[in-house]
Amino acid sequence: MKRQKEDEIITFLRNNIEPLEDSIYGRGYRASAYLTDGTFLPCVLFRNSKLIIELAMRRFQEEQKPECRYYDIVKTFVAHGNCINDYDIAKVEKSRYAFPGSVMNQIGGETSMAWTGFAAKMKDGRFVGFGTTFCFEFFDMPDEYSTDDIEEIVNHSYVLETGELRSHKVSSKHPDDYHKAKIFRERPFFECYMDKL
């Protein structure tokens, strides 16, 4: 595999990946990556490091008071999450698990406490159920579909194993037949910070 240079990776991300805007962490690019040893990571979020560094410095300064949990704040920034070095990446490509921005903008609000459930209507008319506990960067997908097959989002709904679409009233409780739903969940991902991005 031909290794991409940092500038080639950045150019690919900017030209081929729709950015995900975040008011706290800044613009992110959701892609897949091959590491230099050939390992494939299907879900990687690329960002510039400036905003996360500034946030960490601000939080460290704010929390140095004796009554605060300074140790836990530092731990969150230095020993939490999945992070890969930019120099360990050989090649990037589009991720099959990143919803387009137009789809993400249709997802709205919690369905129940710490849970957002929704269905996606595919171009062939079939519904697929999705759910997450707050991570919207990447979602598992049925093998027969890509994220480009999503035509519309139906919020606060779920899909039974039979394919039947059901409405989920916004509340703290799931419907009685919710255990019969087929739900594609959020996927874990890695972050990669590139100062030139």
N, C-alpha and C positions, 0 to 999 in steps of 0.2 A: 504494500500500500504506500502510495506516495504521500509523504508528510506535508501537510499544509503549513505555511508559515503563519505567524501571528497576524500579519496584515491581510493575508488571504482569508483567514478565519473571520476576521472582523468584517471584511468586505462581503463575504458570503452571508453572514448574519444580517448585516444592514440591507443587503439587496434581496434576500430571499425569505426572511423571517419577519412576520408582523410583530412589532414590539408590543410588550405588555407593560402598560404604564402603572406605576405604583408611587403614591405620594410620599411614602416613607423611604423606600429603598431605590427608587428611580426606575428608569427604563430597563426592562429585561427582555432577553431573546430566548425563546424556548426551542431547543433543538435536541438532536441526538449527537453523540460523539463516540469516536473510536480513540482509545488511548494508544500510546506508543507501543504497548505490549500486545495490541490487538483486541483488548477487552472492549466490548460494546456497551455503552450506557445509553439506553433509549430516551432518558429524560434528564436533560441538563438545562439549567437556567443560567444564562450568561448575563453579567452585569458589570458596570464600572464599579470600582471599589470605593470611590470618593464618599458617597452618602452613608454607606455602612460604617466607614471609619469615623466620619464626623458624628454619627449617632452614638457609636461606642464611646468616643471621647467625651461627648456631652453627658451621657449616662454615667460614666465613671466619675466625672466631676460632681454630678448631682448627688450621687449615692455614697459619697465618702463620709457622710455624717455617721456618728457612732450608732444611731438607732436604725440605720438602714442596713440592707443586706448586700453590701458591696461585693462580697465574695460570690454570691449567686449571680449578680449582674455581670461580673467579669467572666464567670463560667459560661453564661449564656452566649457571650460573644466569642470566646476562644475555645470552648470544648463542647459545642453543640452544633448539630446539623451535619449535613453531608457536603463536603467541599473537596474539589479537585483543583490541582494546579494547572494553570494555563499551559505551562511547558510540557505537561504530560499528555496533552491532546494532540493527536496526529491528524484528525479529520473531523469535520462536522457536517451534518446533513439535517434535513427536516425531520421532525419527530412525528410519528403517527399518532401520538397521544396528546398533542397540543390543539385544543379547540381554537378555531379562528376567533379573532376579536369580535366579529359581528355576532357570533354564537354566545361568547362569554357575556356580552352586553345584555343578552336576553335573560340571563339567569338572575333571579331576584329574590332576595330575602330568605331568612331561615324558615324552614317548614315546621320544625319542632326544636326544642332546646338543643343547641349545638349541632344541628343537622339541617342540611339543605338537600331536599329531594326534588328531582325533576325528571322529565322524560324528554327525549329528543325524537322528533318526527323525522324519519329518514326520507330521502327522495323517492323511495319505492312505496311510501305510505306506512311502513312498519314503525312501531314505537319501541324505543330502547330506554330502559330506566337507568338513571345515574343518581349518585348520592355522595355527599362529602361532609366532613366535620369541620371545614374551613379552608381546605387546600384546593384551590381551583386551577393551579398551574398546569397539571396533566391529569388525564383520566384514562383508565383502561378502556379498551374498545373491543367490541365483538370482532372476530377475525374477518368476517365477511364485509365489514364496513370500514371506511376511513372517516376522519373528522370532516372531510369535505362533503360527505354524504348527508350531513345534518342540514335539514331544511328549516326547522323551527323548534324552539324550546317551549315545553308546556310545564310551567312552574308548579310546584307543590302537587306533584303527581308521582305515580309509580306504575310499574308494568308487571303484571303477574306472569308467571312462567308460561301461561297459555298465550301471552301476547296482548292480553286485554289491558287497556289503559284505565287507571283508576285515579280519582282525585284524592288528595290528602289534605284534609282540613288543617289549616295552620293552628297548631296546638302543641301541648307538651306530650301528647300521647300519639303513638302510631295506630293506624286502623287495625282491626282484628286480623285481617288477612295479609298484613304487611310481611309476615314471615314467608309468604308464598311468592313474594316479588323477586324478580331477577334484577339485581342492582350492580352496575359497574361502578367501581369506587375510584377515588383519587389514587394516583400513583406516587410513590416516593420519588424524589429527584435529587440530583446533585446541583450544587451551585459552583460556578466558576467565575472568578473576578478577573477582568482584564482592564488594566488602567487606561488603555487607548480606546476602549469601546465607548 
